[in-house]
Amino acid sequence: MAYKISDDCISCGACAAECPVGAIAEGDGKYEINADACLDCGACAATCPVDAPKAE
């Protein structure tokens, strides 16, 4: 089950820097996770200051 970034995202980029497979990229107003590439490792959620990445 891939992670998804909620609208709480503040576009700081912390999650993208921690993703081991580069599945996170800046989108329109917030960062987005490519569900097909996501490993469901939780590294993004662990580093996010506003808890925007959530397991779907």
C-alpha positions as a Markdown table, in Angstrom:
| # | Residue | x | y | z |
|---|---|---|---|---|
| 1 | Met | 0.0 | 0.0 | 0.0 |
| 2 | Ala | 1.6 | 3.3 | -1.1 |
| 3 | Tyr | 1.8 | 6.5 | 0.8 |
| 4 | Lys | -0.1 | 9.6 | -0.3 |
| 5 | Ile | 0.6 | 13.2 | 0.7 |
| 6 | Ser | -2.3 | 15.0 | 2.2 |
| 7 | Asp | -3.2 | 18.7 | 1.6 |
| 8 | Asp | -1.4 | 19.4 | 4.9 |
| 9 | Cys | 1.8 | 19.4 | 2.9 |
| 10 | Ile | 3.8 | 22.7 | 3.2 |
| 11 | Ser | 6.1 | 21.9 | 0.2 |
| 12 | Cys | 9.3 | 21.9 | 2.3 |
| 13 | Gly | 10.8 | 18.9 | 0.3 |
| 14 | Ala | 12.0 | 17.0 | 3.4 |
| 15 | Cys | 10.1 | 13.9 | 2.3 |
| 16 | Ala | 11.5 | 13.9 | -1.2 |
| 17 | Ala | 15.1 | 14.1 | 0.1 |
| 18 | Glu | 14.5 | 11.0 | 2.3 |
| 19 | Cys | 12.7 | 8.8 | -0.3 |
| 20 | Pro | 15.2 | 5.9 | -1.2 |
| 21 | Val | 13.6 | 5.4 | -4.7 |
| 22 | Gly | 12.9 | 9.0 | -5.7 |
| 23 | Ala | 9.2 | 8.4 | -5.8 |
| 24 | Ile | 8.3 | 11.9 | -4.5 |
| 25 | Ala | 8.3 | 15.0 | -6.7 |
| 26 | Glu | 7.0 | 18.5 | -6.4 |
| 27 | Gly | 3.5 | 18.8 | -7.7 |
| 28 | Asp | 0.9 | 21.6 | -8.0 |
| 29 | Gly | 0.9 | 23.2 | -4.6 |
| 30 | Lys | 2.3 | 20.1 | -2.7 |
| 31 | Tyr | 4.6 | 17.2 | -3.2 |
| 32 | Glu | 3.2 | 14.0 | -4.7 |
| 33 | Ile | 4.2 | 10.3 | -4.4 |
| 34 | Asn | 4.3 | 8.0 | -7.4 |
| 35 | Ala | 2.3 | 5.1 | -6.1 |
| 36 | Asp | 3.9 | 2.6 | -8.6 |
| 37 | Ala | 7.4 | 3.4 | -7.3 |
| 38 | Cys | 6.6 | 3.8 | -3.6 |
| 39 | Leu | 8.1 | 1.0 | -1.4 |
| 40 | Asp | 5.8 | 1.8 | 1.5 |
| 41 | Cys | 8.9 | 2.2 | 3.7 |
| 42 | Gly | 7.6 | 5.2 | 5.7 |
| 43 | Ala | 10.8 | 7.2 | 5.4 |
| 44 | Cys | 8.8 | 10.2 | 4.1 |
| 45 | Ala | 6.3 | 10.1 | 7.0 |
| 46 | Ala | 9.1 | 9.9 | 9.5 |
| 47 | Thr | 10.8 | 13.1 | 8.3 |
| 48 | Cys | 7.7 | 15.2 | 7.5 |
| 49 | Pro | 7.3 | 18.1 | 10.0 |
| 50 | Val | 3.5 | 18.3 | 9.5 |
| 51 | Asp | 2.7 | 14.5 | 9.1 |
| 52 | Ala | 1.4 | 15.0 | 5.5 |
| 53 | Pro | 2.4 | 11.5 | 4.1 |
| 54 | Lys | -0.1 | 8.9 | 5.1 |
| 55 | Ala | -0.4 | 5.2 | 4.3 |
| 56 | Glu | -3.3 | 4.6 | 2.0 |
